[in-house]
């Protein structure tokens, strides 16, 4: 652990944000409708699994909440702010408090893990400091604490390109935490990971939600992950909400209604169960997984 980081440090976070959508429509320039008059309330501090097949509107919903995709009509309130009306500097400010985690990690492979996590401080850092990399001591402290929370502190000075896939996703989570977000949005964050590592990453997201109180929304297409880690499940089909209820009690019949077809093996991840991760498997939750250990650069661990 870095001498700058006290043992057991908890990454600071802003107050968790709620989300309010009213009659939200997203229509792309090519005429495709991503969301069809969705109305939705997500309370501050919820852990929500969003499920649906490709084209169901999952990514449209996540990217709309983050301001990456504008609403065609309707309203969007995030953390008490009208995201649909925000423009320019105000939009950038709001997005600076919304952590995004992508399937593809989006790390700069040639630089260090620390520098990748410090990217999360860009919205809170002046342009001159950013240009010369002169981050404040508090920014560096937040980065160390975020890496410690996801079990990656010992690799703080490693190049990101030398990490396994699972390790890179943990760095991406740390980057989001360094923003001190009110919301964390994850768009298929485990789609390229093997089952044990996928469970570990989902366990990290669940602990962030429980321990820091941050509102977390995760796009998934695997029903065992959706049931095992979310407290609430929202099912999308063709841009509409077809299920909204407790995740743990969602049945296979509910998923068949969401997917519009019978459930098959391709809809289950398998591997380590959610219960065993919840039970305190420290290797999976905080340290190096069996898949990560000794994995060569670029392996999808």
N, C-alpha and C positions, 0 to 999 in steps of 0.2 A: 504494500500500500504506500502511496506517496506520502511524504511527511506533511504535505499540504492538506491531507484528508484525514480527519479524525475517525477513529474506529466507529463503525455503526452510523456514519453520517447519513442523513436522509436528504435527498435532493429536494430543494425548495420548489414550491409550485404555487401558482396563483390559485385563487378560489376556483373550484370546478364550475364549468359553464353548462347551462341548459341549452336546448335546441328547440325551436318552434318553427314548423313548416305549415303554411296554410295555402291549400289549393295550388301547390307548387307544380309548375309545368316546365320541363326542359325540352326544347325542340332544337335540334342541331340544324346547321345551314343546309345539309343535304336532305332535310325533311324528316329524318328519323326522330321519333319521340322517345326520350330517355326516361322521363317521369311524366305521369298522367294525373294531374290534380291531386297530388299527395298532401294529406294533412297528418301531422305527426308531432307528438310532444315527447321529448327525451329529457328526463330530469337530470339535474346536476349530480354527478357521481355514479351514474348507471354504467353497467358493463353490458353492452348490447352486441349480440351476434346478428349480422345481416346476411341472409342466405338467398341463393337463387342461382339459376344457370347463367351462362354467358349471355349477355343481352337482356338480362332481367331488369337492369337499372341500378345494380349495386354500385358500380363505379360512378355512375351519374350522380347518385345520392351523395356519396362521399365527397366527390369533387365539387358539388354544388355547395355543400356545407363549408368547404374550405375556400370558396370563392374562386376556384379554378374554372368552373363552368357557371355562367350566369343563368338566372331564371328567365324563362320567356314570359312567364306571368306567375302571379302569386307572391307570397312574402316569405322571407326567411329571417328569423331572429336568432342570433347566436350570442350567448352570454349577455343577453339584454341589449344587444346592438343589432341594428338592421343591416345585415350583411348584404341583402339584395340592393340596398341603396348606397352602399359604401363604394367609393371610387378613389383612385390615386393613393395618396399617403395614408388615408384612413383605412383603405382596404389592406394595404401592406401592413399597417399596424395590427389590424385584427388577425391577419394570417400569421403574424409573428407569434401569436399566442395559441395557435392551433398546430399541434405536432402531427406531421404526416409520415407514415411508414409505408413503403411500397414493396411490391414483390421483388423488384430488381435491386434493392438495397440503395442504389444511387450514391455510392461512395467514390471518393477520389482515390484510386488505387495507389498512386505514386507517393502520396503523402501519409503522414502518421495517423494513427487512430485518434490521437488528441486533436489534431487539426481538423479531422472530419467532424468530431463532436462539437468543436468550437464554431462550426458553421451554424449550429443552432442558436448562437448568440448574435448573428448578423443583424437581426431586427432590433437588437438592443445595444448596438455598437455604432459609434460614429463612423462616417465614411473614411476619414483620415486614418483612424485606428485600424479599420478593416484592411485598407490598402497596404499597410506596412506590417500587418499581423501583430499589432501592439494591443493585445487583449488585456483587459483589466484583470487584476488578481481575482476578483470575484467571479469573472467569467471562467477563468481557469479552474477555480474551486468548484463551480457548478459542473464543469466537464468531468473532473475527477470523481465527484460524488455520483454523477449519472453512470459513469463506467463501473464504479464500485457496485452500484445497485444491480447491474446486469452481469456481474462476474467477469468483467473485462479489464479491470484496472491494471493487472499485471502486463497487459499488452498495449499499454498506453502509447509507447513510443515505437511500436511495430508499424510497418507499412500495411495499409488496409489490404493491398493486393496479396499479402502473404497469409491472410486469414481464410479459414474455411467459410462456406456459405452461412452456416449457423452463427459463427462468430461475427461475420459481417452484418447479419441482421440484428444481432445484439448491439453492435455499434450504432446502427441506424436508430434503434430504440433509444440508446443513450443520447444521440443527437437530438431527438425529439424531446427528451426530458430536459435537456439543457436549455430549451426555450422557456422553461417554467410554464408549461401550457395549461390552459383551462380544459382543453379537449385533446385527446389523441385519436387520430383516425388511421386505421390500418387497412390497406387495400390488398387483400390476398397475401398477407405477410409470410405465410408458410407454404405457399404453393410449390416452391422449388426445393423444399427441405425434406429429408427423410423423416419417418415417423417419430423416432425418439427426439430428434432436434426440433421438429414441429411442435411436439408437446412441451418441450422446454421453453420455446419462444412464447407459446400461448400462456404458459405458466408465468413467465416474466410479465406479460401484459396484465394478467389477472392480479398479480401482486402489486403492480403499479396502481391499479384501480383500487384495490383494497387498502393498501398502506398509505397512499398519497391522496386518495379520494378523487383522482382525476377521472373525468368522464371518458370512457373508452368505447369506440365503435369499431368493430372488426368485420370486414367483408370476408365471407367464407363460402365454400361450396361443399364442404364435408360435414355431414350431419353429426358425427360423433364429437368433432371439435366444437361445433355450434352448441350442442347440448351440454357439453362438459365444462365449458369455460364461461359462457355468457350467463347472466341472470335473466336476460330478456332476449327473445328471439323475434326478429322481424323478417318475414318472408316476402320477397318481391318476385313478381312474374309479369313480364311484358310491361314494366314500368308502373305497376300497381301493387299496393300492399294486399297480400292475400292471407297473411297470418301475422298476428301481433299478440304475443303472450309469453308466459314463463318458458325459459329455454329447457329446463330440466324435464318438464312434463310434455314437451312436444313429441307426438307419436310419429311412427313411420307413415301413417295415413296423412298426417299434417304435411310431412315432407313430400309425399306423393302429390298432394294438392299444390304445393309450392312449385315443384319441378314439372308437374304435368305428365308424369310417367311413373312407372314402378321404380322403387329404390333398388339399386344394385351394388355390387362390390365397389364399383368406381366412386360411389358416394360416401365411402368410409375410408378413413386413414388407417385405423388400426394402430398397432404398436403399443407403446406405454399408455396406460389408461389415464384419464384425467384424475381419477381418484388417487392413484399412486403418486402422481406429481403433487397433488394437493396435500398428501400425507407427509410431505417433507423430504423428498428425494433431493438432497442438496446438490448432487452432481448435476441433476437436470435443471434445477432452478437457478443456481448461481454460478457454478463452476464449469469445468470442461466436460462435455458429454463424451460418451464413448465414440461417437461419430466424429467429434471435433478433434479428439486426441490424435496428434500426429498427422492430421489430414493435410495433404499437399494443397498448395494454393489452387484455388478455383474449384475444389471439390464441393459438390452440393450437400454439405453436411447440415 
